[in-house]
Amino acid sequence: MISDLYYVGYTNNPKRRLEENNTYSYNTFTSKHRPWKLKTFFECGSNERDAIRIERFIKKQKSKKLLEQLCDFDFIPSGFLAQLVIPH
């Protein structure tokens, strides 16, 4: 069964994190909705505190529309999310 969900998290290594979410044997929310696919990721500098604040902000929005916008390559983040940078 494929879930119609988005995973939001922060990491310094997106490929490794995706692999972990798809292979860890722990019984978690993430493990119950496998397989996960990487739709997009952003850089927000090297400050972990900023990454945590952005992650929390996105999760608090509880907005599938926002998540879909963030996955759209034509979408330009603004406001609090303006600091997100699509890596080239």
mmCIF file as gemmi writes it, N, C-alpha and C atoms, coordinates in Angstrom:
data_model
loop_
_atom_site.group_PDB
_atom_site.id
_atom_site.type_symbol
_atom_site.label_atom_id
_atom_site.label_alt_id
_atom_site.label_comp_id
_atom_site.label_asym_id
_atom_site.label_entity_id
_atom_site.label_seq_id
_atom_site.pdbx_PDB_ins_code
_atom_site.Cartn_x
_atom_site.Cartn_y
_atom_site.Cartn_z
_atom_site.occupancy
_atom_site.B_iso_or_equiv
_atom_site.pdbx_formal_charge
_atom_site.auth_seq_id
_atom_site.auth_asym_id
_atom_site.pdbx_PDB_model_num
ATOM 1 N N . MET Axp A 1 ? 0.837 -1.172 0 1 0 ? 1 A 1
ATOM 2 C CA . MET Axp A 1 ? 0 0 0 1 0 ? 1 A 1
ATOM 3 C C . MET Axp A 1 ? 0.89 1.246 0 1 0 ? 1 A 1
ATOM 4 N N . ILE Axp A 2 ? 0.651 2.147 -0.913 1 0 ? 2 A 1
ATOM 5 C CA . ILE Axp A 2 ? 1.418 3.388 -0.986 1 0 ? 2 A 1
ATOM 6 C C . ILE Axp A 2 ? 0.624 4.485 -0.284 1 0 ? 2 A 1
ATOM 7 N N . SER Axp A 3 ? 1.267 5.136 0.661 1 0 ? 3 A 1
ATOM 8 C CA . SER Axp A 3 ? 0.633 6.228 1.404 1 0 ? 3 A 1
ATOM 9 C C . SER Axp A 3 ? 0.734 7.517 0.62 1 0 ? 3 A 1
ATOM 10 N N . ASP Axp A 4 ? -0.268 8.364 0.763 1 0 ? 4 A 1
ATOM 11 C CA . ASP Axp A 4 ? -0.277 9.672 0.113 1 0 ? 4 A 1
ATOM 12 C C . ASP Axp A 4 ? 0.202 10.713 1.121 1 0 ? 4 A 1
ATOM 13 N N . LEU Axp A 5 ? 1.446 10.535 1.579 1 0 ? 5 A 1
ATOM 14 C CA . LEU Axp A 5 ? 1.999 11.375 2.631 1 0 ? 5 A 1
ATOM 15 C C . LEU Axp A 5 ? 3.327 11.973 2.192 1 0 ? 5 A 1
ATOM 16 N N . TYR Axp A 6 ? 3.691 13.032 2.872 1 0 ? 6 A 1
ATOM 17 C CA . TYR Axp A 6 ? 4.999 13.652 2.682 1 0 ? 6 A 1
ATOM 18 C C . TYR Axp A 6 ? 5.762 13.554 3.998 1 0 ? 6 A 1
ATOM 19 N N . TYR Axp A 7 ? 7.049 13.289 3.885 1 0 ? 7 A 1
ATOM 20 C CA . TYR Axp A 7 ? 7.933 13.263 5.046 1 0 ? 7 A 1
ATOM 21 C C . TYR Axp A 7 ? 8.689 14.579 5.059 1 0 ? 7 A 1
ATOM 22 N N . VAL Axp A 8 ? 8.718 15.237 6.198 1 0 ? 8 A 1
ATOM 23 C CA . VAL Axp A 8 ? 9.466 16.484 6.354 1 0 ? 8 A 1
ATOM 24 C C . VAL Axp A 8 ? 10.485 16.268 7.46 1 0 ? 8 A 1
ATOM 25 N N . GLY Axp A 9 ? 11.737 16.533 7.159 1 0 ? 9 A 1
ATOM 26 C CA . GLY Axp A 9 ? 12.774 16.375 8.164 1 0 ? 9 A 1
ATOM 27 C C . GLY Axp A 9 ? 14.015 17.13 7.731 1 0 ? 9 A 1
ATOM 28 N N . TYR Axp A 10 ? 14.969 17.199 8.625 1 0 ? 10 A 1
ATOM 29 C CA . TYR Axp A 10 ? 16.225 17.863 8.282 1 0 ? 10 A 1
ATOM 30 C C . TYR Axp A 10 ? 17.361 16.88 8.443 1 0 ? 10 A 1
ATOM 31 N N . THR Axp A 11 ? 18.392 17.061 7.659 1 0 ? 11 A 1
ATOM 32 C CA . THR Axp A 11 ? 19.56 16.196 7.693 1 0 ? 11 A 1
ATOM 33 C C . THR Axp A 11 ? 20.699 16.899 6.96 1 0 ? 11 A 1
ATOM 34 N N . ASN Axp A 12 ? 21.895 16.431 7.189 1 0 ? 12 A 1
ATOM 35 C CA . ASN Axp A 12 ? 23.027 16.945 6.42 1 0 ? 12 A 1
ATOM 36 C C . ASN Axp A 12 ? 23.379 15.998 5.271 1 0 ? 12 A 1
ATOM 37 N N . ASN Axp A 13 ? 22.577 14.91 5.113 1 0 ? 13 A 1
ATOM 38 C CA . ASN Axp A 13 ? 22.824 13.936 4.062 1 0 ? 13 A 1
ATOM 39 C C . ASN Axp A 13 ? 21.493 13.319 3.612 1 0 ? 13 A 1
ATOM 40 N N . PRO Axp A 14 ? 20.809 13.941 2.648 1 0 ? 14 A 1
ATOM 41 C CA . PRO Axp A 14 ? 19.488 13.459 2.234 1 0 ? 14 A 1
ATOM 42 C C . PRO Axp A 14 ? 19.463 12.018 1.721 1 0 ? 14 A 1
ATOM 43 N N . LYS Axp A 15 ? 20.485 11.611 0.953 1 0 ? 15 A 1
ATOM 44 C CA . LYS Axp A 15 ? 20.503 10.231 0.439 1 0 ? 15 A 1
ATOM 45 C C . LYS Axp A 15 ? 20.573 9.219 1.574 1 0 ? 15 A 1
ATOM 46 N N . ARG Axp A 16 ? 21.433 9.495 2.559 1 0 ? 16 A 1
ATOM 47 C CA . ARG Axp A 16 ? 21.559 8.59 3.701 1 0 ? 16 A 1
ATOM 48 C C . ARG Axp A 16 ? 20.261 8.531 4.496 1 0 ? 16 A 1
ATOM 49 N N . ARG Axp A 17 ? 19.645 9.687 4.71 1 0 ? 17 A 1
ATOM 50 C CA . ARG Axp A 17 ? 18.401 9.752 5.486 1 0 ? 17 A 1
ATOM 51 C C . ARG Axp A 17 ? 17.279 8.982 4.797 1 0 ? 17 A 1
ATOM 52 N N . LEU Axp A 18 ? 17.191 9.106 3.481 1 0 ? 18 A 1
ATOM 53 C CA . LEU Axp A 18 ? 16.191 8.357 2.734 1 0 ? 18 A 1
ATOM 54 C C . LEU Axp A 18 ? 16.418 6.857 2.888 1 0 ? 18 A 1
ATOM 55 N N . GLU Axp A 19 ? 17.652 6.445 2.763 1 0 ? 19 A 1
ATOM 56 C CA . GLU Axp A 19 ? 17.999 5.031 2.931 1 0 ? 19 A 1
ATOM 57 C C . GLU Axp A 19 ? 17.613 4.55 4.335 1 0 ? 19 A 1
ATOM 58 N N . GLU Axp A 20 ? 17.918 5.339 5.343 1 0 ? 20 A 1
ATOM 59 C CA . GLU Axp A 20 ? 17.552 4.969 6.717 1 0 ? 20 A 1
ATOM 60 C C . GLU Axp A 20 ? 16.04 4.823 6.865 1 0 ? 20 A 1
ATOM 61 N N . ASN Axp A 21 ? 15.292 5.786 6.332 1 0 ? 21 A 1
ATOM 62 C CA . ASN Axp A 21 ? 13.836 5.74 6.469 1 0 ? 21 A 1
ATOM 63 C C . ASN Axp A 21 ? 13.23 4.552 5.74 1 0 ? 21 A 1
ATOM 64 N N . ASN Axp A 22 ? 13.892 4.068 4.708 1 0 ? 22 A 1
ATOM 65 C CA . ASN Axp A 22 ? 13.371 2.933 3.953 1 0 ? 22 A 1
ATOM 66 C C . ASN Axp A 22 ? 13.878 1.584 4.438 1 0 ? 22 A 1
ATOM 67 N N . THR Axp A 23 ? 14.861 1.561 5.341 1 0 ? 23 A 1
ATOM 68 C CA . THR Axp A 23 ? 15.429 0.272 5.74 1 0 ? 23 A 1
ATOM 69 C C . THR Axp A 23 ? 15.442 -0.006 7.24 1 0 ? 23 A 1
ATOM 70 N N . TYR Axp A 24 ? 15.369 1.007 8.08 1 0 ? 24 A 1
ATOM 71 C CA . TYR Axp A 24 ? 15.425 0.75 9.524 1 0 ? 24 A 1
ATOM 72 C C . TYR Axp A 24 ? 14.343 -0.224 9.938 1 0 ? 24 A 1
ATOM 73 N N . SER Axp A 25 ? 14.676 -1.095 10.851 1 0 ? 25 A 1
ATOM 74 C CA . SER Axp A 25 ? 13.738 -2.13 11.266 1 0 ? 25 A 1
ATOM 75 C C . SER Axp A 25 ? 12.831 -1.698 12.415 1 0 ? 25 A 1
ATOM 76 N N . TYR Axp A 26 ? 12.997 -0.491 12.911 1 0 ? 26 A 1
ATOM 77 C CA . TYR Axp A 26 ? 12.155 -0.014 13.999 1 0 ? 26 A 1
ATOM 78 C C . TYR Axp A 26 ? 10.716 0.139 13.533 1 0 ? 26 A 1
ATOM 79 N N . ASN Axp A 27 ? 9.768 -0.125 14.43 1 0 ? 27 A 1
ATOM 80 C CA . ASN Axp A 27 ? 8.349 0.012 14.131 1 0 ? 27 A 1
ATOM 81 C C . ASN Axp A 27 ? 7.934 1.454 14.428 1 0 ? 27 A 1
ATOM 82 N N . THR Axp A 28 ? 7.982 2.305 13.411 1 0 ? 28 A 1
ATOM 83 C CA . THR Axp A 28 ? 7.7 3.725 13.577 1 0 ? 28 A 1
ATOM 84 C C . THR Axp A 28 ? 6.689 4.176 12.531 1 0 ? 28 A 1
ATOM 85 N N . PHE Axp A 29 ? 6.209 5.397 12.671 1 0 ? 29 A 1
ATOM 86 C CA . PHE Axp A 29 ? 5.325 5.985 11.672 1 0 ? 29 A 1
ATOM 87 C C . PHE Axp A 29 ? 5.996 5.927 10.304 1 0 ? 29 A 1
ATOM 88 N N . THR Axp A 30 ? 7.263 6.316 10.257 1 0 ? 30 A 1
ATOM 89 C CA . THR Axp A 30 ? 7.988 6.351 8.992 1 0 ? 30 A 1
ATOM 90 C C . THR Axp A 30 ? 8.072 4.962 8.373 1 0 ? 30 A 1
ATOM 91 N N . SER Axp A 31 ? 8.335 3.939 9.177 1 0 ? 31 A 1
ATOM 92 C CA . SER Axp A 31 ? 8.482 2.591 8.638 1 0 ? 31 A 1
ATOM 93 C C . SER Axp A 31 ? 7.159 2.029 8.125 1 0 ? 31 A 1
ATOM 94 N N . LYS Axp A 32 ? 6.054 2.518 8.644 1 0 ? 32 A 1
ATOM 95 C CA . LYS Axp A 32 ? 4.735 2.01 8.235 1 0 ? 32 A 1
ATOM 96 C C . LYS Axp A 32 ? 4.285 2.571 6.892 1 0 ? 32 A 1
ATOM 97 N N . HIS Axp A 33 ? 4.96 3.572 6.388 1 0 ? 33 A 1
ATOM 98 C CA . HIS Axp A 33 ? 4.522 4.225 5.15 1 0 ? 33 A 1
ATOM 99 C C . HIS Axp A 33 ? 5.579 4.158 4.047 1 0 ? 33 A 1
ATOM 100 N N . ARG Axp A 34 ? 6.368 3.114 4.072 1 0 ? 34 A 1
ATOM 101 C CA . ARG Axp A 34 ? 7.381 2.89 3.046 1 0 ? 34 A 1
ATOM 102 C C . ARG Axp A 34 ? 6.735 2.434 1.748 1 0 ? 34 A 1
ATOM 103 N N . PRO Axp A 35 ? 7.387 2.608 0.639 1 0 ? 35 A 1
ATOM 104 C CA . PRO Axp A 35 ? 8.695 3.227 0.45 1 0 ? 35 A 1
ATOM 105 C C . PRO Axp A 35 ? 8.575 4.739 0.313 1 0 ? 35 A 1
ATOM 106 N N . TRP Axp A 36 ? 9.592 5.444 0.803 1 0 ? 36 A 1
ATOM 107 C CA . TRP Axp A 36 ? 9.672 6.889 0.669 1 0 ? 36 A 1
ATOM 108 C C . TRP Axp A 36 ? 10.499 7.207 -0.57 1 0 ? 36 A 1
ATOM 109 N N . LYS Axp A 37 ? 10.11 8.257 -1.267 1 0 ? 37 A 1
ATOM 110 C CA . LYS Axp A 37 ? 10.858 8.737 -2.421 1 0 ? 37 A 1
ATOM 111 C C . LYS Axp A 37 ? 11.245 10.187 -2.172 1 0 ? 37 A 1
ATOM 112 N N . LEU Axp A 38 ? 12.445 10.541 -2.574 1 0 ? 38 A 1
ATOM 113 C CA . LEU Axp A 38 ? 12.911 11.91 -2.405 1 0 ? 38 A 1
ATOM 114 C C . LEU Axp A 38 ? 12.322 12.771 -3.514 1 0 ? 38 A 1
ATOM 115 N N . LYS Axp A 39 ? 11.442 13.689 -3.139 1 0 ? 39 A 1
ATOM 116 C CA . LYS Axp A 39 ? 10.802 14.583 -4.109 1 0 ? 39 A 1
ATOM 117 C C . LYS Axp A 39 ? 11.618 15.854 -4.289 1 0 ? 39 A 1
ATOM 118 N N . THR Axp A 40 ? 12.118 16.388 -3.175 1 0 ? 40 A 1
ATOM 119 C CA . THR Axp A 40 ? 12.918 17.61 -3.236 1 0 ? 40 A 1
ATOM 120 C C . THR Axp A 40 ? 13.65 17.778 -1.915 1 0 ? 40 A 1
ATOM 121 N N . PHE Axp A 41 ? 14.656 18.612 -1.927 1 0 ? 41 A 1
ATOM 122 C CA . PHE Axp A 41 ? 15.311 19.019 -0.684 1 0 ? 41 A 1
ATOM 123 C C . PHE Axp A 41 ? 15.9 20.399 -0.896 1 0 ? 41 A 1
ATOM 124 N N . PHE Axp A 42 ? 16.119 21.083 0.202 1 0 ? 42 A 1
ATOM 125 C CA . PHE Axp A 42 ? 16.623 22.448 0.175 1 0 ? 42 A 1
ATOM 126 C C . PHE Axp A 42 ? 17.805 22.573 1.114 1 0 ? 42 A 1
ATOM 127 N N . GLU Axp A 43 ? 18.657 23.519 0.829 1 0 ? 43 A 1
ATOM 128 C CA . GLU Axp A 43 ? 19.721 23.887 1.749 1 0 ? 43 A 1
ATOM 129 C C . GLU Axp A 43 ? 19.282 25.139 2.487 1 0 ? 43 A 1
ATOM 130 N N . CYS Axp A 44 ? 19.666 25.207 3.744 1 0 ? 44 A 1
ATOM 131 C CA . CYS Axp A 44 ? 19.336 26.415 4.514 1 0 ? 44 A 1
ATOM 132 C C . CYS Axp A 44 ? 20.541 26.848 5.332 1 0 ? 44 A 1
ATOM 133 N N . GLY Axp A 45 ? 21.724 26.616 4.801 1 0 ? 45 A 1
ATOM 134 C CA . GLY Axp A 45 ? 22.942 26.995 5.487 1 0 ? 45 A 1
ATOM 135 C C . GLY Axp A 45 ? 23.458 25.856 6.35 1 0 ? 45 A 1
ATOM 136 N N . SER Axp A 46 ? 24.453 26.148 7.134 1 0 ? 46 A 1
ATOM 137 C CA . SER Axp A 46 ? 25.074 25.103 7.946 1 0 ? 46 A 1
ATOM 138 C C . SER Axp A 46 ? 24.607 25.148 9.403 1 0 ? 46 A 1
ATOM 139 N N . ASN Axp A 47 ? 23.677 26.02 9.709 1 0 ? 47 A 1
ATOM 140 C CA . ASN Axp A 47 ? 23.203 26.181 11.072 1 0 ? 47 A 1
ATOM 141 C C . ASN Axp A 47 ? 22.055 25.206 11.354 1 0 ? 47 A 1
ATOM 142 N N . GLU Axp A 48 ? 22.304 24.21 12.192 1 0 ? 48 A 1
ATOM 143 C CA . GLU Axp A 48 ? 21.289 23.2 12.499 1 0 ? 48 A 1
ATOM 144 C C . GLU Axp A 48 ? 20.062 23.83 13.148 1 0 ? 48 A 1
ATOM 145 N N . ARG Axp A 49 ? 20.254 24.827 13.958 1 0 ? 49 A 1
ATOM 146 C CA . ARG Axp A 49 ? 19.137 25.49 14.633 1 0 ? 49 A 1
ATOM 147 C C . ARG Axp A 49 ? 18.151 26.076 13.618 1 0 ? 49 A 1
ATOM 148 N N . ASP Axp A 50 ? 18.672 26.693 12.551 1 0 ? 50 A 1
ATOM 149 C CA . ASP Axp A 50 ? 17.803 27.228 11.499 1 0 ? 50 A 1
ATOM 150 C C . ASP Axp A 50 ? 17.039 26.105 10.798 1 0 ? 50 A 1
ATOM 151 N N . ALA Axp A 51 ? 17.72 25.012 10.53 1 0 ? 51 A 1
ATOM 152 C CA . ALA Axp A 51 ? 17.07 23.873 9.878 1 0 ? 51 A 1
ATOM 153 C C . ALA Axp A 51 ? 15.922 23.333 10.738 1 0 ? 51 A 1
ATOM 154 N N . ILE Axp A 52 ? 16.133 23.259 12.029 1 0 ? 52 A 1
ATOM 155 C CA . ILE Axp A 52 ? 15.089 22.777 12.94 1 0 ? 52 A 1
ATOM 156 C C . ILE Axp A 52 ? 13.912 23.745 12.954 1 0 ? 52 A 1
ATOM 157 N N . ARG Axp A 53 ? 14.199 25.03 12.975 1 0 ? 53 A 1
ATOM 158 C CA . ARG Axp A 53 ? 13.105 26.028 12.961 1 0 ? 53 A 1
ATOM 159 C C . ARG Axp A 53 ? 12.28 25.946 11.678 1 0 ? 53 A 1
ATOM 160 N N . ILE Axp A 54 ? 12.947 25.769 10.548 1 0 ? 54 A 1
ATOM 161 C CA . ILE Axp A 54 ? 12.231 25.658 9.278 1 0 ? 54 A 1
ATOM 162 C C . ILE Axp A 54 ? 11.409 24.375 9.24 1 0 ? 54 A 1
ATOM 163 N N . GLU Axp A 55 ? 11.991 23.282 9.689 1 0 ? 55 A 1
ATOM 164 C CA . GLU Axp A 55 ? 11.26 22.007 9.734 1 0 ? 55 A 1
ATOM 165 C C . GLU Axp A 55 ? 9.998 22.154 10.586 1 0 ? 55 A 1
ATOM 166 N N . ARG Axp A 56 ? 10.123 22.724 11.757 1 0 ? 56 A 1
ATOM 167 C CA . ARG Axp A 56 ? 8.969 22.908 12.648 1 0 ? 56 A 1
ATOM 168 C C . ARG Axp A 56 ? 7.924 23.825 12.026 1 0 ? 56 A 1
ATOM 169 N N . PHE Axp A 57 ? 8.382 24.89 11.368 1 0 ? 57 A 1
ATOM 170 C CA . PHE Axp A 57 ? 7.457 25.811 10.719 1 0 ? 57 A 1
ATOM 171 C C . PHE Axp A 57 ? 6.628 25.076 9.662 1 0 ? 57 A 1
ATOM 172 N N . ILE Axp A 58 ? 7.304 24.307 8.809 1 0 ? 58 A 1
ATOM 173 C CA . ILE Axp A 58 ? 6.598 23.581 7.751 1 0 ? 58 A 1
ATOM 174 C C . ILE Axp A 58 ? 5.611 22.589 8.359 1 0 ? 58 A 1
ATOM 175 N N . LYS Axp A 59 ? 6.024 21.86 9.376 1 0 ? 59 A 1
ATOM 176 C CA . LYS Axp A 59 ? 5.13 20.878 10.001 1 0 ? 59 A 1
ATOM 177 C C . LYS Axp A 59 ? 3.932 21.542 10.671 1 0 ? 59 A 1
ATOM 178 N N . LYS Axp A 60 ? 4.138 22.688 11.286 1 0 ? 60 A 1
ATOM 179 C CA . LYS Axp A 60 ? 3.042 23.388 11.968 1 0 ? 60 A 1
ATOM 180 C C . LYS Axp A 60 ? 1.989 23.901 10.993 1 0 ? 60 A 1
ATOM 181 N N . GLN Axp A 61 ? 2.374 24.118 9.745 1 0 ? 61 A 1
ATOM 182 C CA . GLN Axp A 61 ? 1.412 24.606 8.759 1 0 ? 61 A 1
ATOM 183 C C . GLN Axp A 61 ? 0.33 23.561 8.462 1 0 ? 61 A 1
ATOM 184 N N . LYS Axp A 62 ? 0.675 22.294 8.644 1 0 ? 62 A 1
ATOM 185 C CA . LYS Axp A 62 ? -0.257 21.187 8.362 1 0 ? 62 A 1
ATOM 186 C C . LYS Axp A 62 ? -0.934 21.388 7.015 1 0 ? 62 A 1
ATOM 187 N N . SER Axp A 63 ? -0.127 21.722 6.028 1 0 ? 63 A 1
ATOM 188 C CA . SER Axp A 63 ? -0.653 22.081 4.718 1 0 ? 63 A 1
ATOM 189 C C . SER Axp A 63 ? -0.068 21.203 3.626 1 0 ? 63 A 1
ATOM 190 N N . LYS Axp A 64 ? -0.896 20.336 3.078 1 0 ? 64 A 1
ATOM 191 C CA . LYS Axp A 64 ? -0.455 19.518 1.96 1 0 ? 64 A 1
ATOM 192 C C . LYS Axp A 64 ? -0.177 20.416 0.75 1 0 ? 64 A 1
ATOM 193 N N . LYS Axp A 65 ? -0.942 21.498 0.617 1 0 ? 65 A 1
ATOM 194 C CA . LYS Axp A 65 ? -0.732 22.434 -0.487 1 0 ? 65 A 1
ATOM 195 C C . LYS Axp A 65 ? 0.673 23.034 -0.42 1 0 ? 65 A 1
ATOM 196 N N . LEU Axp A 66 ? 1.105 23.432 0.781 1 0 ? 66 A 1
ATOM 197 C CA . LEU Axp A 66 ? 2.456 23.97 0.935 1 0 ? 66 A 1
ATOM 198 C C . LEU Axp A 66 ? 3.491 22.922 0.557 1 0 ? 66 A 1
ATOM 199 N N . LEU Axp A 67 ? 3.31 21.693 1 1 0 ? 67 A 1
ATOM 200 C CA . LEU Axp A 67 ? 4.264 20.633 0.685 1 0 ? 67 A 1
ATOM 201 C C . LEU Axp A 67 ? 4.328 20.389 -0.826 1 0 ? 67 A 1
ATOM 202 N N . GLU Axp A 68 ? 3.173 20.419 -1.48 1 0 ? 68 A 1
ATOM 203 C CA . GLU Axp A 68 ? 3.163 20.249 -2.931 1 0 ? 68 A 1
ATOM 204 C C . GLU Axp A 68 ? 3.85 21.43 -3.625 1 0 ? 68 A 1
ATOM 205 N N . GLN Axp A 69 ? 3.659 22.636 -3.092 1 0 ? 69 A 1
ATOM 206 C CA . GLN Axp A 69 ? 4.34 23.808 -3.653 1 0 ? 69 A 1
ATOM 207 C C . GLN Axp A 69 ? 5.851 23.673 -3.498 1 0 ? 69 A 1
ATOM 208 N N . LEU Axp A 70 ? 6.296 23.203 -2.348 1 0 ? 70 A 1
ATOM 209 C CA . LEU Axp A 70 ? 7.73 23.047 -2.112 1 0 ? 70 A 1
ATOM 210 C C . LEU Axp A 70 ? 8.345 22.011 -3.052 1 0 ? 70 A 1
ATOM 211 N N . CYS Axp A 71 ? 7.537 21.073 -3.544 1 0 ? 71 A 1
ATOM 212 C CA . CYS Axp A 71 ? 8.015 20.061 -4.49 1 0 ? 71 A 1
ATOM 213 C C . CYS Axp A 71 ? 7.96 20.543 -5.933 1 0 ? 71 A 1
ATOM 214 N N . ASP Axp A 72 ? 7.335 21.695 -6.172 1 0 ? 72 A 1
ATOM 215 C CA . ASP Axp A 72 ? 7.217 22.266 -7.512 1 0 ? 72 A 1
ATOM 216 C C . ASP Axp A 72 ? 8.459 23.104 -7.807 1 0 ? 72 A 1
ATOM 217 N N . PHE Axp A 73 ? 9.201 22.742 -8.844 1 0 ? 73 A 1
ATOM 218 C CA . PHE Axp A 73 ? 10.457 23.429 -9.154 1 0 ? 73 A 1
ATOM 219 C C . PHE Axp A 73 ? 10.252 24.896 -9.53 1 0 ? 73 A 1
ATOM 220 N N . ASP Axp A 74 ? 9.035 25.272 -9.921 1 0 ? 74 A 1
ATOM 221 C CA . ASP Axp A 74 ? 8.762 26.661 -10.276 1 0 ? 74 A 1
ATOM 222 C C . ASP Axp A 74 ? 8.384 27.52 -9.071 1 0 ? 74 A 1
ATOM 223 N N . PHE Axp A 75 ? 8.134 26.892 -7.939 1 0 ? 75 A 1
ATOM 224 C CA . PHE Axp A 75 ? 7.733 27.62 -6.737 1 0 ? 75 A 1
ATOM 225 C C . PHE Axp A 75 ? 8.94 28.325 -6.134 1 0 ? 75 A 1
ATOM 226 N N . ILE Axp A 76 ? 8.753 29.586 -5.773 1 0 ? 76 A 1
ATOM 227 C CA . ILE Axp A 76 ? 9.816 30.364 -5.136 1 0 ? 76 A 1
ATOM 228 C C . ILE Axp A 76 ? 9.381 30.653 -3.701 1 0 ? 76 A 1
ATOM 229 N N . PRO Axp A 77 ? 10.053 30.032 -2.721 1 0 ? 77 A 1
ATOM 230 C CA . PRO Axp A 77 ? 9.678 30.266 -1.32 1 0 ? 77 A 1
ATOM 231 C C . PRO Axp A 77 ? 9.822 31.742 -0.953 1 0 ? 77 A 1
ATOM 232 N N . SER Axp A 78 ? 8.896 32.213 -0.125 1 0 ? 78 A 1
ATOM 233 C CA . SER Axp A 78 ? 8.941 33.605 0.324 1 0 ? 78 A 1
ATOM 234 C C . SER Axp A 78 ? 8.695 33.657 1.822 1 0 ? 78 A 1
ATOM 235 N N . GLY Axp A 79 ? 8.743 34.854 2.368 1 0 ? 79 A 1
ATOM 236 C CA . GLY Axp A 79 ? 8.53 35.021 3.799 1 0 ? 79 A 1
ATOM 237 C C . GLY Axp A 79 ? 9.568 34.251 4.592 1 0 ? 79 A 1
ATOM 238 N N . PHE Axp A 80 ? 9.137 33.548 5.617 1 0 ? 80 A 1
ATOM 239 C CA . PHE Axp A 80 ? 10.035 32.78 6.486 1 0 ? 80 A 1
ATOM 240 C C . PHE Axp A 80 ? 10.813 31.737 5.692 1 0 ? 80 A 1
ATOM 241 N N . LEU Axp A 81 ? 10.201 31.191 4.638 1 0 ? 81 A 1
ATOM 242 C CA . LEU Axp A 81 ? 10.848 30.135 3.852 1 0 ? 81 A 1
ATOM 243 C C . LEU Axp A 81 ? 11.786 30.667 2.769 1 0 ? 81 A 1
ATOM 244 N N . ALA Axp A 82 ? 11.899 31.982 2.66 1 0 ? 82 A 1
ATOM 245 C CA . ALA Axp A 82 ? 12.746 32.578 1.621 1 0 ? 82 A 1
ATOM 246 C C . ALA Axp A 82 ? 14.206 32.158 1.756 1 0 ? 82 A 1
ATOM 247 N N . GLN Axp A 83 ? 14.614 31.738 2.945 1 0 ? 83 A 1
ATOM 248 C CA . GLN Axp A 83 ? 16.008 31.333 3.151 1 0 ? 83 A 1
ATOM 249 C C . GLN Axp A 83 ? 16.328 29.954 2.577 1 0 ? 83 A 1
ATOM 250 N N . LEU Axp A 84 ? 15.296 29.226 2.109 1 0 ? 84 A 1
ATOM 251 C CA . LEU Axp A 84 ? 15.52 27.918 1.507 1 0 ? 84 A 1
ATOM 252 C C . LEU Axp A 84 ? 16.158 28.098 0.144 1 0 ? 84 A 1
ATOM 253 N N . VAL Axp A 85 ? 17.142 27.268 -0.165 1 0 ? 85 A 1
ATOM 254 C CA . VAL Axp A 85 ? 17.844 27.325 -1.431 1 0 ? 85 A 1
ATOM 255 C C . VAL Axp A 85 ? 17.818 25.933 -2.062 1 0 ? 85 A 1
ATOM 256 N N . ILE Axp A 86 ? 17.397 25.866 -3.321 1 0 ? 86 A 1
ATOM 257 C CA . ILE Axp A 86 ? 17.436 24.598 -4.039 1 0 ? 86 A 1
ATOM 258 C C . ILE Axp A 86 ? 18.871 24.377 -4.476 1 0 ? 86 A 1
ATOM 259 N N . PRO Axp A 87 ? 19.507 23.286 -4.047 1 0 ? 87 A 1
ATOM 260 C CA . PRO Axp A 87 ? 20.887 23.05 -4.447 1 0 ? 87 A 1
ATOM 261 C C . PRO Axp A 87 ? 20.987 22.74 -5.946 1 0 ? 87 A 1
ATOM 262 N N . HIS Axp A 88 ? 22.049 23.194 -6.561 1 0 ? 88 A 1
ATOM 263 C CA . HIS Axp A 88 ? 22.234 22.956 -7.998 1 0 ? 88 A 1
ATOM 264 C C . HIS Axp A 88 ? 23.188 21.809 -8.233 1 0 ? 88 A 1
